[in-house]
Amino acid sequence: MRLKVTQTRSEIGGKQNQRETLRSLGLKRIGDVVVKEDRPEIRGMVKTVAHLVAVEEVD
């Protein structure tokens, strides 16, 4: 199982750790999409920035 993570909102005005989390996920701008393995570490990162991203499960 993999997760498709799409940045839907800007990190401007967000906390430093949220900006760093977006960057470490590989998201730089609104509309960016990355596909990551569904692992606990990735789930935690997504949870940190849940209000800035949209997540879908893909096979």
C-alpha positions, -999 to +999 in steps of 0.1 A: +000+000+000+012+035-008+000+070+000-005+097-025+001+130-007-009+163-024-001+197-010-033+217-010-025+248+011+006+270+016+030+265+045+034+303+048+024+313+083+027+277+095+050+265+123+087+257+116+082+220+122+053+219+097+073+236+070+102+212+076+078+182+075+064+193+041+099+197+028+110+163+040+080+147+024+092+163-008+065+190-012+076+225-022+045+242-036+007+239-038-003+212-062+029+191-057+022+153-054+044+126-039+038+089-035+052+074-004+052+039+012+026+035+039+048+033+070+043+046+105+069+073+100+052+087+069+017+085+086+031+106+115+045+132+091+012+134+072-007+138+105+016+167+114+006+186+082-029+171+078-045+205+074-021+214+045-023+182+024-048+157+009-040+120+012-052+091-009-043+054-006-031+039-039-019+004-049 
